[in-house]
């Protein structure tokens, strides 16, 4: 079992988490940062990946202000998605070369870790059909995946809807598919799952699938933690 770290960041702004990831990726490329799983929850935000376009945002500025949701153009892959309260976000910062993984293998393992956690909750799910990323249940997306590769170091990751207010997905064309809908653990099972409790439970599945031994560390022990203030 390879050593790795996990850290619960709590409610963290998207830009702050993005800056933290960037600095951790730089440190990892220089060889002085261990593989790390960041787990957190974001305030309301629409994030736009490299394949997104402005018309993927359906709410005008006034509506977004009323809903307290900002729009951020990100460097991850994919198109538009929503992050917000009641959603578990995971950002694995991993050196794929060190772990001996290809990008397709990494995405498959990330999907499998989420599927196994959902199975623990009694929810059957599966990867998307050809051309569809993420994890799906009953024909709807319950977890989105979008990553960035910097040489062999991967960042960004997944967003799993727990008790997410699904109405916010009406403000975008999620992942470029107007005909596809989002769902959540609450909608699928009626279960209310606390985000922090979900982080601890999910981490066990991540560790098993990726064959790492996770050490939980406080955010204060992470690089660039001043950005979380």
C-alpha positions as CSV (number, residue, x, y, z in Angstrom):
1,X,0.0,0.0,0.0
2,X,1.4,3.4,-1.1
3,X,1.2,6.2,1.5
4,X,-1.1,9.2,0.6
5,X,-2.8,12.0,2.5
6,X,-6.5,13.0,2.8
7,X,-7.7,16.3,4.1
8,X,-11.2,17.7,4.8
9,X,-11.3,21.4,3.9
10,X,-15.0,22.0,4.8
11,X,-16.8,24.8,2.9
12,X,-14.1,26.3,0.6
13,X,-14.5,28.8,-2.2
14,X,-13.8,27.5,-5.7
15,X,-11.0,29.9,-6.4
16,X,-9.2,29.2,-3.1
17,X,-9.4,25.4,-3.7
18,X,-8.2,26.0,-7.3
19,X,-5.2,28.0,-6.1
20,X,-4.4,25.3,-3.5
21,X,-4.5,22.6,-6.1
22,X,-2.2,24.6,-8.5
23,X,0.4,25.1,-5.8
24,X,0.3,21.4,-4.7
25,X,0.7,20.3,-8.4
26,X,3.8,22.5,-8.7
27,X,5.2,21.1,-5.5
28,X,4.5,17.6,-6.6
29,X,6.3,18.2,-10.0
30,X,9.3,19.3,-8.0
31,X,9.2,16.1,-6.0
32,X,8.3,17.3,-2.5
33,X,4.5,16.8,-2.3
34,X,2.8,13.4,-1.5
35,X,-0.3,12.1,-3.3
36,X,-3.2,13.9,-1.6
37,X,-7.0,13.6,-1.7
38,X,-8.7,16.9,-0.9
39,X,-12.4,16.6,0.2
40,X,-14.6,19.6,0.5
41,X,-17.8,21.4,-0.3
42,X,-18.2,24.6,-2.4
43,X,-20.6,27.6,-2.1
44,X,-22.9,27.9,-5.2
45,X,-20.8,28.2,-8.3
46,X,-21.1,27.3,-12.0
47,X,-17.7,26.2,-13.3
48,X,-16.9,26.2,-17.0
49,X,-14.3,23.7,-18.3
50,X,-12.2,24.0,-21.4
51,X,-14.9,22.7,-23.7
52,X,-17.6,25.0,-22.3
53,X,-19.1,28.0,-24.1
54,X,-20.9,31.0,-22.8
55,X,-24.3,29.8,-24.0
56,X,-24.1,26.8,-21.6
57,X,-25.1,29.3,-18.9
58,X,-28.9,29.7,-19.0
59,X,-29.5,32.1,-16.2
60,X,-28.8,35.8,-16.7
61,X,-26.8,37.9,-14.4
62,X,-29.8,39.1,-12.4
63,X,-31.0,35.5,-11.8
64,X,-27.5,34.4,-10.8
65,X,-27.3,37.3,-8.3
66,X,-30.6,36.3,-6.8
67,X,-29.4,32.7,-6.5
68,X,-26.0,33.8,-5.2
69,X,-24.2,31.7,-7.8
70,X,-21.0,32.9,-9.6
71,X,-19.5,31.8,-12.8
72,X,-15.9,30.7,-13.0
73,X,-14.0,29.7,-16.1
74,X,-11.7,26.8,-15.0
75,X,-8.7,25.0,-16.5
76,X,-10.2,21.5,-16.0
77,X,-11.5,19.4,-18.9
78,X,-15.2,19.2,-19.7
79,X,-18.0,21.7,-20.0
80,X,-20.3,23.4,-17.5
81,X,-21.2,22.0,-14.1
82,X,-22.6,23.2,-10.8
83,X,-21.0,22.9,-7.3
84,X,-22.8,23.9,-4.1
85,X,-23.9,22.9,-0.6
86,X,-24.8,19.3,-0.1
87,X,-22.3,18.1,-2.7
88,X,-19.1,16.2,-1.9
89,X,-16.3,17.4,-4.0
90,X,-13.1,15.4,-4.3
91,X,-9.8,16.7,-5.8
92,X,-7.2,14.0,-5.9
93,X,-3.7,15.5,-6.5
94,X,-1.9,12.4,-7.8
95,X,1.3,11.6,-9.7
96,X,-0.1,9.0,-12.2
97,X,3.4,8.0,-13.2
98,X,4.3,7.2,-9.6
99,X,1.1,5.2,-9.3
100,X,1.6,3.5,-12.7
101,X,-1.7,4.7,-14.1
102,X,-2.9,5.9,-17.5
103,X,-5.6,8.6,-17.8
104,X,-8.3,6.0,-18.8
105,X,-7.3,3.7,-15.9
106,X,-7.4,6.7,-13.5
107,X,-10.9,7.8,-14.6
108,X,-12.2,4.2,-14.4
109,X,-10.8,3.8,-10.9
110,X,-12.3,7.1,-9.8
111,X,-15.7,6.1,-11.2
112,X,-15.3,2.7,-9.4
113,X,-14.6,4.3,-6.1
114,X,-17.7,6.4,-6.3
115,X,-19.8,3.4,-7.5
116,X,-18.6,1.4,-4.5
117,X,-19.5,4.2,-2.1
118,X,-23.0,4.5,-3.6
119,X,-23.4,0.8,-3.3
120,X,-22.7,1.2,0.4
121,X,-25.6,3.6,0.5
122,X,-27.8,1.1,-1.3
123,X,-27.8,2.9,-4.6
124,X,-26.9,1.0,-7.8
125,X,-25.0,3.1,-10.3
126,X,-22.7,2.7,-13.3
127,X,-20.3,4.7,-15.5
128,X,-21.8,6.7,-18.3
129,X,-22.4,5.2,-21.7
130,X,-19.9,5.9,-24.5
131,X,-19.2,9.6,-24.7
132,X,-20.7,10.3,-21.2
133,X,-18.4,10.8,-18.2
134,X,-19.2,10.5,-14.6
135,X,-21.4,8.1,-12.6
136,X,-25.1,7.5,-13.4
137,X,-28.1,6.0,-11.7
138,X,-31.6,5.6,-13.1
139,X,-30.5,7.3,-16.3
140,X,-29.4,10.5,-14.4
141,X,-26.0,11.8,-13.4
142,X,-25.2,11.5,-9.7
143,X,-21.5,12.3,-9.9
144,X,-19.6,14.5,-12.4
145,X,-15.9,14.0,-13.2
146,X,-13.6,16.6,-14.7
147,X,-9.8,16.5,-14.5
148,X,-6.6,18.3,-15.6
149,X,-3.3,16.7,-16.4
150,X,0.0,18.6,-15.8
151,X,2.6,16.3,-17.2
152,X,2.0,13.2,-15.0
153,X,0.2,15.0,-12.2
154,X,-3.6,15.1,-12.2
155,X,-5.9,17.6,-10.4
156,X,-9.5,18.6,-10.2
157,X,-11.7,15.5,-9.8
158,X,-15.3,14.7,-9.0
159,X,-18.5,16.1,-7.5
160,X,-21.0,13.8,-5.9
161,X,-24.6,15.1,-5.3
162,X,-25.7,14.2,-1.8
163,X,-28.5,16.6,-0.7
164,X,-27.7,19.1,-3.5
165,X,-30.4,21.5,-4.6
166,X,-30.9,20.1,-8.1
167,X,-32.8,23.2,-9.2
168,X,-29.4,24.9,-9.7
169,X,-28.6,22.6,-12.6
170,X,-31.5,24.3,-14.5
171,X,-29.1,27.3,-14.8
172,X,-26.7,25.6,-17.1
173,X,-26.5,22.9,-19.8
174,X,-24.8,20.3,-17.6
175,X,-21.7,18.9,-19.3
176,X,-23.0,20.0,-22.7
177,X,-26.0,17.6,-22.6
178,X,-29.3,19.5,-22.6
179,X,-31.3,16.2,-22.6
180,X,-29.5,14.7,-19.5
181,X,-30.6,15.4,-15.9
182,X,-28.8,15.4,-12.6
183,X,-29.9,13.4,-9.5
184,X,-28.7,13.0,-6.0
185,X,-28.4,10.5,-3.2
186,X,-31.4,12.2,-1.5
187,X,-33.5,12.0,-4.7
188,X,-32.5,8.4,-5.3
189,X,-32.9,7.0,-1.8
190,X,-34.5,9.6,0.4
191,X,-31.3,9.5,2.6
192,X,-29.9,12.7,4.0
193,X,-26.1,12.2,4.1
194,X,-23.9,14.8,5.8
195,X,-21.1,16.0,3.5
196,X,-18.3,15.5,6.1
197,X,-19.5,12.0,7.0
198,X,-19.7,11.2,3.3
199,X,-16.1,12.4,2.9
200,X,-14.9,10.0,5.6
201,X,-16.8,7.1,4.2
202,X,-15.9,7.7,0.6
203,X,-12.2,8.0,1.5
204,X,-12.2,4.3,2.5
205,X,-13.3,3.3,-1.0
206,X,-10.8,5.6,-2.6
207,X,-8.0,4.0,-0.6
208,X,-9.1,0.5,-1.4
209,X,-9.5,1.1,-5.2
210,X,-6.3,3.1,-5.6
211,X,-4.4,0.8,-3.2
212,X,-3.1,3.6,-1.0
213,X,-3.0,4.0,2.8
214,X,-4.5,7.4,3.7
215,X,-3.3,9.5,6.5
216,X,-5.8,12.2,7.5
217,X,-4.1,15.6,7.9
218,X,-5.4,19.0,9.0
219,X,-5.7,21.7,6.3
220,X,-3.0,23.6,8.2
221,X,-0.5,21.0,7.2
222,X,-1.1,21.4,3.4
223,X,1.0,23.6,1.1
224,X,-0.4,27.1,0.5
225,X,-3.0,26.8,3.3
226,X,-3.0,30.6,3.8
227,X,-5.1,30.7,0.7
228,X,-7.9,29.0,2.6
229,X,-8.2,31.8,5.1
